[in-house]
Amino acid sequence: MAHGFSTQVNQWGNGLAVRLNKAVATAAGVAEGTPVTIMAQPGRIVIEAVEREPNLEEMLAAFDPKKHRGEVMAFPPVGREVV
């Protein structure tokens, strides 16, 4: 579902700024510190969140042993591995 609202461009230091309300930020999946790209065309500004690779903590949180069938080795242990 698209979220939108009307606002205005404001002065911020030597630049300009647009403030996002909470509903728009939540719908877009962005929060403070989210990296974004900004593209400009005549009469149009597009802001997109930068897709990034998940970090180790996020990957481990998403790991489901039932779905991924736990740890599987394609070959028997070699050397001094503890099994």
N, C-alpha and C positions, 0 to 999 in steps of 0.2 A: 504494500500500500504506500503510495507516495505521500509524503508530508511536505508542506510548504507554508510559507508565511511571507508577508511583506515587511520590509525593513528599509533602511537607508545606509548608504556608505558614509562613514564618519572619518574624521581626521584622527590619526594615531601617530604621534611623533611626526616624523617627516614623511610618513606613508599614509595609506588609507586602510580601513578595516571594516569588515562586515561581521556582525555577531550572529552566531547560530543559537537558536533556542534549543532547549533540552530535547523536545520531541523530534526535531530535525536531526540533531546529532545522534540520538539513539537510533532512529530509523536508518541512518547512514552507517551506523556502527563505528562512529568516531568518538574519541574522548580527548581530553587534554594530553598532548604529547604524541598523538597519532600522526605519523608522517603522511603528507598528502602531496599530490602534484596539482598544479594550477595551470590551466590552459586558457588562453584568451583569444577570442575572435571578436570581430566588430559587434558590439551590443550583447555579448555573451561571455560569461566566465564559468568555466567548469572546474569543480574541485573534486578530485577522486582520492580515496584512501589508497596508499601504496600497499600492494600485496607483498607480503614478506614470508619467508620460510618460518615455520614455527620453531621456537627454541626447544631445548631438551625437556624443560619442565612442562611445556604445553604438550609435547609428544607423549611423555610419560603419563600425563593426566588423561589423555585420550586413549591410552592403551587398554584394550579389553582382552584379557587372556582367553576367554571363551571364543571370541570372534577371531583372534589371531593365533589361537591354539598354543599359547605359551612359547617357550623357547624350543626351537628345532634346529638340530645340527644335521647337515647333509652328509657328514662323515663321522666316524668314531673319534673319541678323544685321542690326541697324540701328545707325547711329552708328559708333563707333570700336572695336567689339569685335574681339578678335584671334581668328581662326578657325584 
